[in-house]
Amino acid sequence: MRLRQLEMALERLEGFPHPSPALEQYRTPAVLAARLLHHAWSRGDIAGKAILDLGCGTGILTCGAMLAGASRALGVDVDTAALAVAEENARHLEVAVTFLQADIADHGKIAGDGPYDTAVMNPPFGAQKPHADRPFIDAALAHAPVVYGIFNVGSILFLESYVSGRAEITDVVKARLPLRRTFRFHRDEVREIPVEIARMVRC
């Protein structure tokens, strides 16, 4: 699978119709989604695997996982409007995925479509609600033995401490998140945020 080919396919997808600042609904850029998925694919964690996308939003990672050869993929989000766009994006790419409206803390509901081999996520960074990423980390490790997540640069030491005894961080890939002006309080049209893609393997 070629990285640029995947990136070009994901660039065609629609974003949030009415993004919520409280939910930190920033569109995951195609270049970053493709980078995460390509790295996961190169580690043998996508092709032929069952993928869980937590906080899937409009489905870029869910759909991208299927393009990268996943056997099946489930995207979970609390926002029904975002999921409606995700369904359209899946139809546009002609990939068969499943989307579930649920809170990520509803482990029973999510487990009903399992088991999963790999979890992927772009969790909230906690700009609006401190520690907002922690429930995503907990849910991912509860449902999948391998987890990929996008985190603010400098978060790895915290992450190592937070998952200690539950998982080991095996890979850290540095990347950039080009964040387009989404809300009124944003000053720049595009702001590049340094991020890290972490791979965690459950103990």
Buried (B, 14 or more C-beta within 10 A) or exposed (E): BEBEEBBEBBEEBBBBEEBBBEBBBBBBBBBBBBBBBBBBBEBEBBBEBBBBBBBBBBBBBBBBBBBBEBEBBBBBBBBEBBBBBBBBBBEEBEBEBEBBBBEBEBBEBBEEBEEBBBBBBBBBBBEEEEEBBEBBBBBBBBBBBBBBBBBBBEBBEBBBEBBEEEBEBEBBBEBBBEBEEBEEEBEEEEEEBEBBBBBBBBE
